[in-house]
Amino acid sequence: MYTPHSIYMETAKQLEEANPRLKTLALLHGLDETWFGLDGGLGTHNGLKLVRLTGAKYWVQNHDEVHEMTGLPTYILSRKKNTVEDAVMREGGERGGLNYVKLENGESMLLN
């Protein structure tokens, strides 16, 4: 499941009603919270909830690359860096079999 800017939990909960039931191998989701005006990436706290909801075997970090910007976007884009540990601690400190993977540009991994 690829969620570059995340999805709100109200929407994600509809996945539980899918028939046939969806089986999620990996969640590709960023760690950073970003705001571009009013909307943006929801970060690790939402990503961890999505992993738990979908039962994803892997959480692969993506879409957190740093962009060099100039002009108007520099005034309206905000970013808060997060870690998986931030989200786990916020949830109560239980990692519970979470397989977090960070791949650099050009790297790959076989998911099974």
MODELLER restraints for C-alpha pairs under 7 A, 6 or more apart:
rsr = mdl.restraints
at = mdl.atoms
rsr.add(forms.Gaussian(group=physical.xy_distance, feature=features.Distance(at['CA:1:A'], at['CA:24:A']), mean=6.75, stdev=0.5))
rsr.add(forms.Gaussian(group=physical.xy_distance, feature=features.Distance(at['CA:1:A'], at['CA:26:A']), mean=6.17, stdev=0.5))
rsr.add(forms.Gaussian(group=physical.xy_distance, feature=features.Distance(at['CA:1:A'], at['CA:27:A']), mean=4.83, stdev=0.5))
rsr.add(forms.Gaussian(group=physical.xy_distance, feature=features.Distance(at['CA:1:A'], at['CA:28:A']), mean=6.02, stdev=0.5))
rsr.add(forms.Gaussian(group=physical.xy_distance, feature=features.Distance(at['CA:2:A'], at['CA:27:A']), mean=6.08, stdev=0.5))
rsr.add(forms.Gaussian(group=physical.xy_distance, feature=features.Distance(at['CA:2:A'], at['CA:28:A']), mean=4.71, stdev=0.5))
rsr.add(forms.Gaussian(group=physical.xy_distance, feature=features.Distance(at['CA:2:A'], at['CA:29:A']), mean=6.47, stdev=0.5))
rsr.add(forms.Gaussian(group=physical.xy_distance, feature=features.Distance(at['CA:3:A'], at['CA:28:A']), mean=6.05, stdev=0.5))
rsr.add(forms.Gaussian(group=physical.xy_distance, feature=features.Distance(at['CA:3:A'], at['CA:29:A']), mean=5.30, stdev=0.5))
rsr.add(forms.Gaussian(group=physical.xy_distance, feature=features.Distance(at['CA:4:A'], at['CA:29:A']), mean=5.62, stdev=0.5))
rsr.add(forms.Gaussian(group=physical.xy_distance, feature=features.Distance(at['CA:4:A'], at['CA:30:A']), mean=6.39, stdev=0.5))
rsr.add(forms.Gaussian(group=physical.xy_distance, feature=features.Distance(at['CA:4:A'], at['CA:62:A']), mean=6.99, stdev=0.5))
rsr.add(forms.Gaussian(group=physical.xy_distance, feature=features.Distance(at['CA:4:A'], at['CA:63:A']), mean=5.82, stdev=0.5))
rsr.add(forms.Gaussian(group=physical.xy_distance, feature=features.Distance(at['CA:5:A'], at['CA:40:A']), mean=5.99, stdev=0.5))
rsr.add(forms.Gaussian(group=physical.xy_distance, feature=features.Distance(at['CA:5:A'], at['CA:41:A']), mean=4.21, stdev=0.5))
rsr.add(forms.Gaussian(group=physical.xy_distance, feature=features.Distance(at['CA:5:A'], at['CA:42:A']), mean=6.77, stdev=0.5))
rsr.add(forms.Gaussian(group=physical.xy_distance, feature=features.Distance(at['CA:6:A'], at['CA:29:A']), mean=6.65, stdev=0.5))
rsr.add(forms.Gaussian(group=physical.xy_distance, feature=features.Distance(at['CA:6:A'], at['CA:41:A']), mean=5.61, stdev=0.5))
rsr.add(forms.Gaussian(group=physical.xy_distance, feature=features.Distance(at['CA:6:A'], at['CA:42:A']), mean=5.78, stdev=0.5))
rsr.add(forms.Gaussian(group=physical.xy_distance, feature=features.Distance(at['CA:24:A'], at['CA:54:A']), mean=6.07, stdev=0.5))
rsr.add(forms.Gaussian(group=physical.xy_distance, feature=features.Distance(at['CA:24:A'], at['CA:55:A']), mean=6.38, stdev=0.5))
rsr.add(forms.Gaussian(group=physical.xy_distance, feature=features.Distance(at['CA:24:A'], at['CA:56:A']), mean=4.81, stdev=0.5))
rsr.add(forms.Gaussian(group=physical.xy_distance, feature=features.Distance(at['CA:25:A'], at['CA:56:A']), mean=5.06, stdev=0.5))
rsr.add(forms.Gaussian(group=physical.xy_distance, feature=features.Distance(at['CA:25:A'], at['CA:57:A']), mean=5.17, stdev=0.5))
rsr.add(forms.Gaussian(group=physical.xy_distance, feature=features.Distance(at['CA:25:A'], at['CA:58:A']), mean=6.39, stdev=0.5))
rsr.add(forms.Gaussian(group=physical.xy_distance, feature=features.Distance(at['CA:26:A'], at['CA:56:A']), mean=5.11, stdev=0.5))
rsr.add(forms.Gaussian(group=physical.xy_distance, feature=features.Distance(at['CA:26:A'], at['CA:57:A']), mean=5.74, stdev=0.5))
rsr.add(forms.Gaussian(group=physical.xy_distance, feature=features.Distance(at['CA:26:A'], at['CA:58:A']), mean=4.55, stdev=0.5))
rsr.add(forms.Gaussian(group=physical.xy_distance, feature=features.Distance(at['CA:26:A'], at['CA:59:A']), mean=5.71, stdev=0.5))
rsr.add(forms.Gaussian(group=physical.xy_distance, feature=features.Distance(at['CA:26:A'], at['CA:60:A']), mean=6.83, stdev=0.5))
rsr.add(forms.Gaussian(group=physical.xy_distance, feature=features.Distance(at['CA:27:A'], at['CA:51:A']), mean=6.76, stdev=0.5))
rsr.add(forms.Gaussian(group=physical.xy_distance, feature=features.Distance(at['CA:27:A'], at['CA:56:A']), mean=6.06, stdev=0.5))
rsr.add(forms.Gaussian(group=physical.xy_distance, feature=features.Distance(at['CA:27:A'], at['CA:58:A']), mean=6.24, stdev=0.5))
rsr.add(forms.Gaussian(group=physical.xy_distance, feature=features.Distance(at['CA:27:A'], at['CA:59:A']), mean=4.86, stdev=0.5))
rsr.add(forms.Gaussian(group=physical.xy_distance, feature=features.Distance(at['CA:27:A'], at['CA:60:A']), mean=6.05, stdev=0.5))
rsr.add(forms.Gaussian(group=physical.xy_distance, feature=features.Distance(at['CA:28:A'], at['CA:59:A']), mean=6.05, stdev=0.5))
rsr.add(forms.Gaussian(group=physical.xy_distance, feature=features.Distance(at['CA:28:A'], at['CA:60:A']), mean=4.79, stdev=0.5))
rsr.add(forms.Gaussian(group=physical.xy_distance, feature=features.Distance(at['CA:28:A'], at['CA:61:A']), mean=5.86, stdev=0.5))
rsr.add(forms.Gaussian(group=physical.xy_distance, feature=features.Distance(at['CA:28:A'], at['CA:62:A']), mean=5.96, stdev=0.5))
rsr.add(forms.Gaussian(group=physical.xy_distance, feature=features.Distance(at['CA:29:A'], at['CA:47:A']), mean=6.38, stdev=0.5))
rsr.add(forms.Gaussian(group=physical.xy_distance, feature=features.Distance(at['CA:29:A'], at['CA:60:A']), mean=6.37, stdev=0.5))
rsr.add(forms.Gaussian(group=physical.xy_distance, feature=features.Distance(at['CA:29:A'], at['CA:61:A']), mean=5.34, stdev=0.5))
rsr.add(forms.Gaussian(group=physical.xy_distance, feature=features.Distance(at['CA:29:A'], at['CA:62:A']), mean=5.45, stdev=0.5))
rsr.add(forms.Gaussian(group=physical.xy_distance, feature=features.Distance(at['CA:30:A'], at['CA:43:A']), mean=6.04, stdev=0.5))
rsr.add(forms.Gaussian(group=physical.xy_distance, feature=features.Distance(at['CA:30:A'], at['CA:61:A']), mean=5.11, stdev=0.5))
rsr.add(forms.Gaussian(group=physical.xy_distance, feature=features.Distance(at['CA:30:A'], at['CA:62:A']), mean=4.85, stdev=0.5))
rsr.add(forms.Gaussian(group=physical.xy_distance, feature=features.Distance(at['CA:30:A'], at['CA:63:A']), mean=5.44, stdev=0.5))
rsr.add(forms.Gaussian(group=physical.xy_distance, feature=features.Distance(at['CA:30:A'], at['CA:64:A']), mean=5.61, stdev=0.5))
rsr.add(forms.Gaussian(group=physical.xy_distance, feature=features.Distance(at['CA:31:A'], at['CA:43:A']), mean=4.51, stdev=0.5))
rsr.add(forms.Gaussian(group=physical.xy_distance, feature=features.Distance(at['CA:31:A'], at['CA:44:A']), mean=4.57, stdev=0.5))
rsr.add(forms.Gaussian(group=physical.xy_distance, feature=features.Distance(at['CA:31:A'], at['CA:61:A']), mean=6.65, stdev=0.5))
rsr.add(forms.Gaussian(group=physical.xy_distance, feature=features.Distance(at['CA:31:A'], at['CA:64:A']), mean=6.80, stdev=0.5))
rsr.add(forms.Gaussian(group=physical.xy_distance, feature=features.Distance(at['CA:31:A'], at['CA:82:A']), mean=5.58, stdev=0.5))
rsr.add(forms.Gaussian(group=physical.xy_distance, feature=features.Distance(at['CA:31:A'], at['CA:83:A']), mean=6.31, stdev=0.5))
rsr.add(forms.Gaussian(group=physical.xy_distance, feature=features.Distance(at['CA:32:A'], at['CA:41:A']), mean=6.83, stdev=0.5))
rsr.add(forms.Gaussian(group=physical.xy_distance, feature=features.Distance(at['CA:32:A'], at['CA:43:A']), mean=4.56, stdev=0.5))
rsr.add(forms.Gaussian(group=physical.xy_distance, feature=features.Distance(at['CA:32:A'], at['CA:44:A']), mean=6.63, stdev=0.5))
rsr.add(forms.Gaussian(group=physical.xy_distance, feature=features.Distance(at['CA:32:A'], at['CA:64:A']), mean=6.27, stdev=0.5))
rsr.add(forms.Gaussian(group=physical.xy_distance, feature=features.Distance(at['CA:32:A'], at['CA:79:A']), mean=6.63, stdev=0.5))
rsr.add(forms.Gaussian(group=physical.xy_distance, feature=features.Distance(at['CA:32:A'], at['CA:80:A']), mean=5.66, stdev=0.5))
rsr.add(forms.Gaussian(group=physical.xy_distance, feature=features.Distance(at['CA:32:A'], at['CA:81:A']), mean=4.79, stdev=0.5))
rsr.add(forms.Gaussian(group=physical.xy_distance, feature=features.Distance(at['CA:32:A'], at['CA:82:A']), mean=5.26, stdev=0.5))
rsr.add(forms.Gaussian(group=physical.xy_distance, feature=features.Distance(at['CA:33:A'], at['CA:41:A']), mean=5.09, stdev=0.5))
rsr.add(forms.Gaussian(group=physical.xy_distance, feature=features.Distance(at['CA:33:A'], at['CA:42:A']), mean=5.01, stdev=0.5))
rsr.add(forms.Gaussian(group=physical.xy_distance, feature=features.Distance(at['CA:33:A'], at['CA:43:A']), mean=4.27, stdev=0.5))
rsr.add(forms.Gaussian(group=physical.xy_distance, feature=features.Distance(at['CA:33:A'], at['CA:79:A']), mean=5.69, stdev=0.5))
rsr.add(forms.Gaussian(group=physical.xy_distance, feature=features.Distance(at['CA:33:A'], at['CA:80:A']), mean=5.09, stdev=0.5))
rsr.add(forms.Gaussian(group=physical.xy_distance, feature=features.Distance(at['CA:33:A'], at['CA:81:A']), mean=6.67, stdev=0.5))
rsr.add(forms.Gaussian(group=physical.xy_distance, feature=features.Distance(at['CA:34:A'], at['CA:40:A']), mean=5.00, stdev=0.5))
rsr.add(forms.Gaussian(group=physical.xy_distance, feature=features.Distance(at['CA:34:A'], at['CA:41:A']), mean=4.90, stdev=0.5))
rsr.add(forms.Gaussian(group=physical.xy_distance, feature=features.Distance(at['CA:34:A'], at['CA:42:A']), mean=6.88, stdev=0.5))
rsr.add(forms.Gaussian(group=physical.xy_distance, feature=features.Distance(at['CA:34:A'], at['CA:78:A']), mean=5.51, stdev=0.5))
rsr.add(forms.Gaussian(group=physical.xy_distance, feature=features.Distance(at['CA:34:A'], at['CA:79:A']), mean=4.41, stdev=0.5))
rsr.add(forms.Gaussian(group=physical.xy_distance, feature=features.Distance(at['CA:34:A'], at['CA:80:A']), mean=6.36, stdev=0.5))
rsr.add(forms.Gaussian(group=physical.xy_distance, feature=features.Distance(at['CA:35:A'], at['CA:41:A']), mean=6.84, stdev=0.5))
rsr.add(forms.Gaussian(group=physical.xy_distance, feature=features.Distance(at['CA:35:A'], at['CA:77:A']), mean=5.55, stdev=0.5))
rsr.add(forms.Gaussian(group=physical.xy_distance, feature=features.Distance(at['CA:35:A'], at['CA:78:A']), mean=5.09, stdev=0.5))
rsr.add(forms.Gaussian(group=physical.xy_distance, feature=features.Distance(at['CA:35:A'], at['CA:79:A']), mean=6.54, stdev=0.5))
rsr.add(forms.Gaussian(group=physical.xy_distance, feature=features.Distance(at['CA:36:A'], at['CA:76:A']), mean=5.63, stdev=0.5))
rsr.add(forms.Gaussian(group=physical.xy_distance, feature=features.Distance(at['CA:36:A'], at['CA:77:A']), mean=4.51, stdev=0.5))
rsr.add(forms.Gaussian(group=physical.xy_distance, feature=features.Distance(at['CA:36:A'], at['CA:78:A']), mean=6.59, stdev=0.5))
rsr.add(forms.Gaussian(group=physical.xy_distance, feature=features.Distance(at['CA:37:A'], at['CA:76:A']), mean=5.58, stdev=0.5))
rsr.add(forms.Gaussian(group=physical.xy_distance, feature=features.Distance(at['CA:37:A'], at['CA:77:A']), mean=6.70, stdev=0.5))
rsr.add(forms.Gaussian(group=physical.xy_distance, feature=features.Distance(at['CA:44:A'], at['CA:82:A']), mean=6.42, stdev=0.5))
rsr.add(forms.Gaussian(group=physical.xy_distance, feature=features.Distance(at['CA:44:A'], at['CA:83:A']), mean=6.77, stdev=0.5))
rsr.add(forms.Gaussian(group=physical.xy_distance, feature=features.Distance(at['CA:44:A'], at['CA:84:A']), mean=6.12, stdev=0.5))
rsr.add(forms.Gaussian(group=physical.xy_distance, feature=features.Distance(at['CA:44:A'], at['CA:87:A']), mean=5.51, stdev=0.5))
rsr.add(forms.Gaussian(group=physical.xy_distance, feature=features.Distance(at['CA:45:A'], at['CA:87:A']), mean=4.90, stdev=0.5))
rsr.add(forms.Gaussian(group=physical.xy_distance, feature=features.Distance(at['CA:48:A'], at['CA:87:A']), mean=6.69, stdev=0.5))
rsr.add(forms.Gaussian(group=physical.xy_distance, feature=features.Distance(at['CA:57:A'], at['CA:99:A']), mean=6.51, stdev=0.5))
rsr.add(forms.Gaussian(group=physical.xy_distance, feature=features.Distance(at['CA:58:A'], at['CA:99:A']), mean=4.90, stdev=0.5))
rsr.add(forms.Gaussian(group=physical.xy_distance, feature=features.Distance(at['CA:58:A'], at['CA:100:A']), mean=5.95, stdev=0.5))
rsr.add(forms.Gaussian(group=physical.xy_distance, feature=features.Distance(at['CA:59:A'], at['CA:99:A']), mean=6.10, stdev=0.5))
rsr.add(forms.Gaussian(group=physical.xy_distance, feature=features.Distance(at['CA:59:A'], at['CA:100:A']), mean=4.76, stdev=0.5))
rsr.add(forms.Gaussian(group=physical.xy_distance, feature=features.Distance(at['CA:59:A'], at['CA:101:A']), mean=6.00, stdev=0.5))
rsr.add(forms.Gaussian(group=physical.xy_distance, feature=features.Distance(at['CA:60:A'], at['CA:100:A']), mean=6.06, stdev=0.5))
rsr.add(forms.Gaussian(group=physical.xy_distance, feature=features.Distance(at['CA:60:A'], at['CA:101:A']), mean=4.75, stdev=0.5))
rsr.add(forms.Gaussian(group=physical.xy_distance, feature=features.Distance(at['CA:60:A'], at['CA:102:A']), mean=5.86, stdev=0.5))
rsr.add(forms.Gaussian(group=physical.xy_distance, feature=features.Distance(at['CA:61:A'], at['CA:101:A']), mean=6.31, stdev=0.5))
rsr.add(forms.Gaussian(group=physical.xy_distance, feature=features.Distance(at['CA:61:A'], at['CA:102:A']), mean=5.25, stdev=0.5))
rsr.add(forms.Gaussian(group=physical.xy_distance, feature=features.Distance(at['CA:88:A'], at['CA:94:A']), mean=6.19, stdev=0.5))
rsr.add(forms.Gaussian(group=physical.xy_distance, feature=features.Distance(at['CA:88:A'], at['CA:95:A']), mean=6.03, stdev=0.5))
